[in-house]
Amino acid sequence: MAKIVTFDGNGFWKNAYAHQRGKLLKLVQVPDDQIKILVNSSYMELPAPLRYEIETSGITKKDL
């Protein structure tokens, strides 16, 4: 059985700068006007569906 790999969104978010957070949000197709608001929030303040999308999208740190 294959191991399911998820992206460590919380760990990335804690150590990332705003432009890195913005790039991540663009990869999961968040509108630009919302990106400006969300990059300054903590990871747990993000909506649950968005956190789920970030963690299961298949993005790796190499993509960022």
Protein Blocks (a to p, Z undefined) as FASTA:
>chain_A
ZZdddddfklmmmmpcfklmmmmmmmnopafklmmmmmmpcfklpcfklmmmmmmnopaf
klZZ
